[in-house]
Amino acid sequence: MTLSRTTRDHDEIRRWAEAPGAVPAEVKGTERGGEAGIIRFEFPKAPHHNDSKLEEISWEDFFEKFDQNNLELVYQEKTADGEKSNFNKLVHPTEEEHSSRAGKKNGSTSAKSHSSSKSHSSSKSESGKKHKAA
């Protein structure tokens, strides 16, 4: 069983993303009425890393949008096979499941992912396979 981790810590997020060369990005045209647009990570070896809709943004802008939307990062360091994983999902946690509150199990926290513009996800590994976090 592969465990996912959940964090709001900017340093931890940046270290995890930069290790495989990922950069913070925003999906162009997703900002609405003063709300931040969809943010995600762009991995250099991902199948669609040169997507014209992704625009690299600074870490400062990324974390401003991350905090503005009260997001958490759910991520995996390794796949079930022990390979390095790029699995990640930016989620908006429910009040009862917030990582700073009770509800942690085995180093991970359940969080609700919203399908609105506040859902931010990039869950493909370098090989393009999706990995399910346990």
N, C-alpha and C positions, 0 to 999 in steps of 0.2 A: 504494500500500500504506500502510495506516495503522498506525503503531507504537503499541503499548501500553507503558506504563511500569510498573515495579514498585517499591514503596517500603515501608519500615517507619518512615520518618521522620514523627513526629507533626505537626511544623509543616507539612511538605509536604502531608500528608493533609488537615489542617484547611483550609489555603489552597485546595486543589483543591475540597473539598466546599463551602466557604462561598461561593466565587465565584458559583455559580448559586443560592445560598440554601439548600443542603441542610443538614439537621440530623442528628445522630447519633440512632439509634433502636434499640430492641430489640423483637423479636417476642415478645409476651406469651405466657407459658406454655411457653417452649422451654427454660428452665433445668432441669437435671436433676441430682440428687444432688450439689449443691455446684458443679457446672460452670456456667459462664456460658451464657446463652441466645444465640440467634442475633442478631447485630448487623448493622445495615445503615445506609444513608443514606436519608433521606426527602427527596425533591425536591419543591418546592412546585408544580411544573407537571406532575408525573408523573401518569399516568392514575389510579393508586390511592393518591394521596398522603394521603388521609384514611382509610386502612385502619384500622379499629378495633383490629386486632391489633398495630399499631405504636404503641409508646410512646416519645415523645422522652426521651432520657437526656442527661446532661451529657457534655461532652467528656472530663472526668476519668473517668467511669464507662465511657465508650466505650473509651478507651485502656487502661484497666485490663483490660477483657475482651479487647481486641485483643492486648495483650501476654501475658495469661494463656494465651491459645490459640495463641501464637506465629504470629500471622497476618501476612500481607503484603497490601497493596492493589495490585491490578492495575487500571490505569485508562487511559483515553484522553482526550486533551484535545480532539481534533478527529476527526470522521468522515472516511471516505474522500473524501467530497464537500467537505470543508473546513468543515463546520458544527461548532458547539460540541457536544461529546459528554458525556453523563452516564454512559457505559459504565464500570462498575466491578465488581470482584469481589474479595471478601475470601477469600483462599486460605491454606491451610496448606501451605507448601512442603515438598518432600522434601529430605532432607539434602544430596544431590548438587546440587540446584538452588537452594539458598538464595541469596538476592540478595547476601549478604555474601561469598559464595564465588564460585569460577569458574563459568562457565556463562552469563554475560550475552552477548547477541547484539543488536547494533543498539539498545542502550539499553533492551532489555527482557529479562525473564527468564521462562523457562517455570516454571510452578508447578503442582502437582497440587491440584485442587479436590476435597475430600472430600464425599461425599453424606451424611455424618452431621450431627449437630447443630453440628459445627464448620465447616460450609460456610456461608458468608455471602455472598449475592449480591444485587445489584440491578443488572441489566444493561439496563434500558430507558432510552432517551433521552427527552427531553421530548416527542417526537412519538410515543412508544410503540413505535418500531421498534427491533429488536435490531440491534446493530452487532457484527460479528465483529472481534476484535482479531487482527492479523496477527502 
